[in-house]
Amino acid sequence: MRYFLLVILVHGWLFLVVAQTGPQVIYGERYRYFSEANGVVRVFLDRHGNYYPNSVIPDSALLNSSASLKDYFADHPDAFMKIAAQYELQISAYSISSFAALQEQIIDQLADRINSLDRERELFILIHGFRKPLVRQQWSSSSQEDYNSVRNSIMRRYPEYQRPQFVEVYWDGTFDCCIGRKAKVNKRIFQLFENVAQEQATRTGYALRQLVAGIEREELNIITHSLGAQVGVSLVSNTYDERIDVSLQSLPTPPQPRVNLCLLAPAIAKEPFFDYKERTPELETSDQDNYHLSVLYNKKDFVLRKRVLIFGPGPRKYGTTALGCNCRGELDKLEEYFSAHFSSSWLSIYQASIGGTHRFRHYVDSEAFSSFLSEQVK
C-alpha cells in the first residue's frame, strides 16, 4: 500500500489528508469530500460488496483491516456496537449474524431514501468503472468528479421541472497510477484489473441486488461505465458463477416492470451475456423481457483497446474488454447470439463517435447517448 500527503482547502480551512494511491479504494472518511445534493442518493460499498454505514470510520484503521468492513468490525467490536446502536439494533456483541443485521438496516434506510425521491421523475443509477479514486490523483479523475459531470450532462437534456434524480454507486474498483510509457507499471495495472477489480465488480453487482430489489419504481435506468458493466451484468443476471459463492444467486434480480441497462464503453466480453436470462426468480415465460439492454461502443477507445498505435497487449489480454470497442466483431457476435437465443429480449447498439477517449462524461455527452435517452428512456 502506498500513500502521499494531500493538502485540501475547504471553506477556508486546510486539511492534511493521507491519500491512497492503491490498490483498494475506501470510503470510511468520505464526508470530508461530499456535500448533500438535491435529488441524489449516494451508496458506498467495500471490496466485498458490504454497505458502509452512515458513520465515520477511520481510513487508517480500515486499511489495517484489509479494507474490509467485516474485518474492521471484527477488529473493533466497540466501534461496531456504537454504530449498531445508532441503527437501533438490539444486540449484545459483534458476530457474523449481527453484522448481517446491520447490513440489512443500512440497506433498508438507503431504500427508504431512494423511495422518498419524486417518483414522477426519471431515476438513474450510475455505476463507475475501474481505477476511480475518491480524491483526484494525478491524471485520474475521481468517481465524484465523474458523477458530477455525468449528472449535469443528463440534466441539461431535461426541462427543469422534469430533471431526473440519481443514485450514485461508489464501489471499490481499485486504483493504481498510472498507465503510460512504463511497461512494468502498465502490466501491474492490467493485472490489478484482471485479478482483483473484476472479482470485486461481480461481488458489487450481486450485493446491489439487495438494494435495487427494494426500489419502488415502474422504471429504472442503470448506466454503467467501463468495468461497471460487469457490476451491471452481475446485478441483472446469474452470471460469473466462478467468482462468487453461488448462494448469492438466490438474491432477486431487479423486479421493476422496465429496467433500462445502458453499458457505456463496457470493459467486458460477450460470454457473460450467455447467462443473460438466468434471473432470480426464474422468468415465467420466455416470450417477454422487462430488461432493455443498450451498448454504447467506440472502436477507437484506447483504454478498451489496451493499445497505443501498435504497442500494448490488446483487448483480449489481462481481462477481455473486447465488447466496448467491438474488437473482431465481438458486439456483432453478441447481437447474433441474442437473435438466436433471446429473440424476445431487447438489445440496442449505438456507436459513439468520440475519438480515442474513455472518459465517462465524454460518452454521456455523445450523440449516441442522446439517442439512447430519446429511444429507450420513456
Secondary structure as UniProt FT lines:
FT   STRAND          2..10
FT   TURN            11..12
FT   STRAND          13..22
FT   TURN            28..29
FT   HELIX           30..32
FT   TURN            38..39
FT   STRAND          40..45
FT   TURN            47..48
FT   HELIX           59..64
FT   TURN            65..67
FT   HELIX           69..75
FT   HELIX           77..86
FT   TURN            87..88
FT   HELIX           96..115
FT   TURN            119..120
FT   STRAND          123..127
FT   TURN            138..139
FT   HELIX           143..155
FT   TURN            156..157
FT   HELIX           160..162
FT   STRAND          165..170
FT   HELIX           183..192
FT   HELIX           193..197
FT   HELIX           198..212
FT   TURN            213..214
FT   STRAND          219..225
FT   TURN            226..227
FT   HELIX           228..236
FT   HELIX           241..243
FT   HELIX           246..250
FT   STRAND          258..264
FT   HELIX           271..275
FT   TURN            276..277
FT   STRAND          291..297
FT   TURN            299..300
FT   HELIX           302..305
FT   TURN            309..310
FT   TURN            315..316
FT   HELIX           323..325
FT   HELIX           327..329
FT   HELIX           330..341
FT   TURN            343..344
FT   STRAND          346..351
FT   TURN            355..356
FT   HELIX           360..364
FT   HELIX           367..376
//
